[in-house]
Amino acid sequence: MSCENGKNDAENGSRAAECPVVYALRIIGQKWRLPVMWHLYQRKSARYSELKRSINGVTNMMLTKALRELEARGLIERRQYEAVPPRVEYSLTARGASLIPTLDELYKWGEEQMRIDGAQRVDSPARPHI
């Protein structure tokens, strides 16, 4: 596994072969995307207000942006129910759920780093069992 720098071709502006890690991080790397996905995994589906309450520090604007971007990438699904008042729920797609084993490993790695550094968890959701 090696990644060479993906550089733009000066002549036609096309992107040279990109490192898969860099490509993956462009999809999920924004600050609020992974917390949204983690919370949706824990709850199977959630309404906007539930996500807002459970993700510490996220603003309405940033949560909306993250949800739209994740939906555009096919990682989450937005389901609108015909009800009064209108109800919208978000859930992981199969593509989004395929990232969960990796997130679980990242969680374990983070726990180990916190032990090494003597850090304490702040408002951290429990790790679900896969």
Rosetta silent file (secondary structure, phi, psi, omega in degrees, C-alpha in Angstrom):
SEQUENCE: MSCENGKNDAENGSRAAECPVVYALRIIGQKWRLPVMWHLYQRKSARYSELKRSINGVTNMMLTKALRELEARGLIERRQYEAVPPRVEYSLTARGASLIPTLDELYKWGEEQMRIDGAQRVDSPARPHI
SCORE:     score description
SCORE:     0.000 S_00000001
   1 L     0.000  112.345  173.421    0.000    0.000    0.000 S_00000001
   2 L  -138.326  153.007  178.771    1.559    3.205   -1.094 S_00000001
   3 L  -127.612  124.033  173.482    0.165    6.554   -2.027 S_00000001
   4 L   -95.293  156.727  178.748    1.851    8.955   -4.323 S_00000001
   5 L   -60.806  124.339  173.855    0.881   12.595   -4.316 S_00000001
   6 L   -78.968  110.689 -177.880   -2.146   13.097   -6.541 S_00000001
   7 L  -112.257  148.359  177.255   -1.169   16.122   -8.599 S_00000001
   8 E   -71.273  136.404  174.580   -3.226   17.977  -11.125 S_00000001
   9 L   -72.606  117.674 -174.505   -2.181   17.452  -14.722 S_00000001
  10 L   -61.740  -32.047 -175.964   -1.151   20.948  -15.811 S_00000001
  11 L   -72.520  -48.210 -174.696   -2.244   20.426  -19.421 S_00000001
  12 L  -115.880    0.811  176.705   -5.847   19.305  -19.000 S_00000001
  13 L    73.313    4.575 -179.862   -6.531   19.958  -15.317 S_00000001
  14 L   -76.682  158.328 -177.313   -7.505   16.329  -14.695 S_00000001
  15 E   -90.325  129.960  175.758   -6.603   14.684  -11.429 S_00000001
  16 L   -68.229  171.012  179.268   -3.870   12.066  -11.451 S_00000001
  17 L   -51.665  130.044 -174.840   -4.475    8.782   -9.640 S_00000001
  18 L  -103.492  146.912  176.325   -5.394    9.688   -6.091 S_00000001
  19 L   -63.542  130.951  179.633   -4.435    7.919   -2.897 S_00000001
  20 H   -58.470  -33.467  178.977   -7.459    5.957   -1.588 S_00000001
  21 H   -66.039  -45.352  178.868   -6.903    7.295    1.948 S_00000001
  22 H   -62.834  -41.840  179.048   -6.967   10.883    0.718 S_00000001
  23 H   -61.946  -45.848  179.425  -10.057   10.128   -1.374 S_00000001
  24 H   -62.022  -41.098 -179.394  -11.838    8.553    1.612 S_00000001
  25 H   -68.446  -28.780  174.763  -10.949   11.504    3.827 S_00000001
  26 H   -66.863  -29.619  179.363  -12.390   13.910    1.268 S_00000001
  27 H   -77.804  -44.165 -172.083  -15.683   12.016    1.610 S_00000001
  28 H  -113.225    0.025 -167.599  -15.826   11.731    5.415 S_00000001
  29 L   -79.450   -8.359  178.637  -13.209   14.185    6.649 S_00000001
  30 L   -66.995  150.142 -169.904  -15.293   17.245    7.479 S_00000001
  31 L   -51.547  -39.807 -171.642  -15.538   17.858   11.239 S_00000001
  32 L  -100.656   -6.079 -176.661  -19.168   16.808   11.765 S_00000001
  33 H   -65.172  -49.012 -178.433  -19.611   13.990    9.224 S_00000001
  34 H   -65.708  -42.378  175.858  -18.195   11.158   11.341 S_00000001
  35 H   -60.318  -37.801  177.634  -20.079   12.147   14.516 S_00000001
  36 H   -61.933  -47.986 -178.760  -23.319   12.234   12.494 S_00000001
  37 H   -63.793  -40.964 -179.976  -22.635    8.790   11.062 S_00000001
  38 H   -61.839  -44.023 -179.643  -21.645    7.374   14.466 S_00000001
  39 H   -67.795  -37.811  176.823  -24.853    8.654   16.070 S_00000001
  40 H   -66.190  -34.839  176.722  -26.983    7.304   13.228 S_00000001
  41 H   -64.130  -42.879 -178.093  -25.308    3.946   13.647 S_00000001
  42 H   -66.379  -33.916 -173.417  -26.113    3.895   17.347 S_00000001
  43 H  -105.105   -4.691 -176.142  -29.755    4.840   16.856 S_00000001
  44 L    70.597  -45.817  172.617  -30.486    3.201   13.460 S_00000001
  45 E  -153.560  156.007 -178.995  -32.402    6.372   12.531 S_00000001
  46 E  -154.136  150.181  173.609  -32.767    9.813   14.040 S_00000001
  47 E   -85.142  162.624 -178.398  -34.603   13.052   13.543 S_00000001
  48 H   -53.876  -47.916 -176.654  -32.727   16.304   13.063 S_00000001
  49 H   -63.319  -34.354  177.260  -33.464   17.498   16.597 S_00000001
  50 H   -65.993  -42.198  177.405  -32.173   14.210   18.081 S_00000001
  51 H   -63.494  -44.161 -178.712  -28.922   14.575   16.177 S_00000001
  52 H   -59.135  -43.121 -179.955  -28.593   18.211   17.220 S_00000001
  53 H   -69.269  -34.589 -171.944  -29.011   17.290   20.898 S_00000001
  54 H   -89.533  -13.082  179.625  -26.658   14.319   20.780 S_00000001
  55 L  -107.125  101.137 -174.389  -23.730   15.915   18.901 S_00000001
  56 L   -62.944  124.492  173.232  -22.099   18.316   21.317 S_00000001
  57 L    93.258   -9.794 -178.303  -21.122   21.672   19.816 S_00000001
  58 L   -75.971  137.823  176.439  -22.617   21.330   16.332 S_00000001
  59 L   -89.480  163.714  177.275  -24.497   24.377   15.025 S_00000001
  60 H   -57.861  -43.966 -177.878  -27.700   24.160   13.000 S_00000001
  61 H   -63.049  -44.042 -177.900  -25.863   25.371    9.911 S_00000001
  62 H   -72.627  -34.356  176.491  -23.044   22.828   10.227 S_00000001
  63 H   -66.310  -44.993  178.366  -25.388   19.928   11.004 S_00000001
  64 H   -59.940  -44.065  179.597  -27.538   20.768    7.981 S_00000001
  65 H   -61.445  -47.334 -179.622  -24.416   21.023    5.806 S_00000001
  66 H   -61.974  -43.408  179.752  -23.052   17.676    7.053 S_00000001
  67 H   -62.366  -43.790  179.250  -26.398   15.935    6.516 S_00000001
  68 H   -63.627  -42.950 -179.414  -26.698   17.273    2.960 S_00000001
  69 H   -66.937  -41.894  178.229  -23.134   16.296    2.086 S_00000001
  70 H   -65.634  -37.686  177.063  -23.499   12.797    3.521 S_00000001
  71 H   -66.726  -42.612  179.486  -26.770   12.346    1.661 S_00000001
  72 H   -61.876  -32.128  178.934  -25.203   13.581   -1.592 S_00000001
  73 L   -84.894   -3.061  178.511  -22.419   10.998   -1.170 S_00000001
  74 L    78.518   19.892 -179.004  -24.928    8.204   -0.580 S_00000001
  75 L   -92.625  -26.312  175.246  -23.801    7.564    3.003 S_00000001
  76 E  -131.603  161.374  179.004  -27.078    8.511    4.686 S_00000001
  77 E  -119.725  137.367  175.915  -30.700    8.504    3.634 S_00000001
  78 E  -105.492  121.092 -178.869  -33.224   11.225    4.344 S_00000001
  79 E  -117.220  120.353  179.652  -36.758    9.887    4.704 S_00000001
  80 E  -103.657  128.876 -179.790  -39.647   12.317    4.817 S_00000001
  81 E  -102.127  138.250  176.710  -42.961   11.095    6.199 S_00000001
  82 L   -78.798   94.860 -179.183  -46.263   12.604    5.147 S_00000001
  83 L  -148.368  164.591  175.442  -47.530   13.631    8.542 S_00000001
  84 L  -119.477  118.087   -4.012  -48.654   16.748   10.346 S_00000001
  85 L   -71.646  160.443 -179.293  -46.346   18.158   11.498 S_00000001
  86 L   -57.036  144.260 -179.063  -43.884   16.939    8.822 S_00000001
  87 E  -127.701  131.208  178.566  -41.402   14.367   10.068 S_00000001
  88 E  -125.662  133.941  176.461  -37.955   13.678    8.616 S_00000001
  89 E  -126.764  149.385  178.673  -35.610   10.910    9.731 S_00000001
  90 E  -116.466  145.028  176.475  -32.047   10.145    8.747 S_00000001
  91 E  -150.240  162.688  177.306  -30.395    6.732    8.649 S_00000001
  92 E   -74.136  144.088  169.787  -27.264    5.109    7.285 S_00000001
  93 L   -86.551  175.749  175.990  -27.343    3.557    3.846 S_00000001
  94 H   -60.754  -38.215  178.588  -25.559    0.271    3.158 S_00000001
  95 H   -63.373  -43.182  178.160  -22.635    2.333    1.846 S_00000001
  96 H   -66.532  -42.113 -179.586  -22.536    4.349    5.068 S_00000001
  97 H   -64.974  -25.871  179.599  -22.893    1.258    7.256 S_00000001
  98 L   -66.749  -15.714  178.264  -19.905   -0.311    5.475 S_00000001
  99 L   -84.807  -15.651 -173.217  -17.732    2.304    7.199 S_00000001
 100 H   -60.039  -43.159  177.453  -18.811    1.287   10.726 S_00000001
 101 H   -58.645  -35.713  177.305  -16.200   -1.477   11.266 S_00000001
 102 H   -68.539  -41.709  177.471  -13.506    1.077   10.419 S_00000001
 103 H   -64.480  -35.762  177.555  -15.064    3.628   12.783 S_00000001
 104 H   -63.583  -41.423  176.762  -15.182    0.985   15.497 S_00000001
 105 H   -66.485  -38.159  176.934  -11.446    0.396   15.056 S_00000001
 106 H   -64.117  -38.381  176.423  -10.845    4.158   15.118 S_00000001
 107 H   -59.744  -48.051 -179.707  -12.849    4.313   18.373 S_00000001
 108 H   -62.147  -42.551  178.954  -10.639    1.614   19.910 S_00000001
 109 H   -62.210  -43.261  178.122   -7.501    3.394   18.695 S_00000001
 110 H   -61.520  -41.508  176.846   -8.785    6.663   20.173 S_00000001
 111 H   -59.294  -44.688  179.893   -9.468    4.987   23.520 S_00000001
 112 H   -63.134  -41.548  179.709   -5.907    3.659   23.598 S_00000001
 113 H   -65.693  -36.205  177.818   -4.488    7.100   22.746 S_00000001
 114 H   -65.054  -40.118  177.119   -6.580    8.654   25.528 S_00000001
 115 H   -63.087  -44.902 -179.449   -5.143    6.126   28.013 S_00000001
 116 H   -61.455  -43.517 -176.314   -1.599    6.867   26.818 S_00000001
 117 H   -85.767   -7.419 -178.465   -2.141   10.627   27.045 S_00000001
 118 L    70.586   24.357 -179.125   -4.147   10.481   30.284 S_00000001
 119 L   -81.906  155.639  177.857   -7.043   12.269   28.594 S_00000001
 120 L  -112.351  145.246  176.884  -10.602   12.061   29.823 S_00000001
 121 L   -69.630  143.404  175.659  -13.682   11.596   27.692 S_00000001
 122 L  -124.375  111.813  174.729  -15.995   14.545   27.358 S_00000001
 123 L    53.528   40.140 -177.184  -19.594   13.782   26.437 S_00000001
 124 L   -91.223  128.954  177.356  -18.512   10.733   24.449 S_00000001
 125 L   -69.568  151.524  179.403  -21.203    8.304   23.318 S_00000001
 126 L   -66.462  149.765  178.088  -20.726    4.693   24.228 S_00000001
 127 L   -80.194  121.520  178.258  -19.223    2.425   21.627 S_00000001
 128 L   -74.926  155.063  176.904  -21.906    0.106   20.284 S_00000001
 129 L   -87.293  133.992 -178.400  -21.096   -3.549   19.786 S_00000001
 130 L   -91.958    0.000    0.000  -20.957   -4.631   16.166 S_00000001
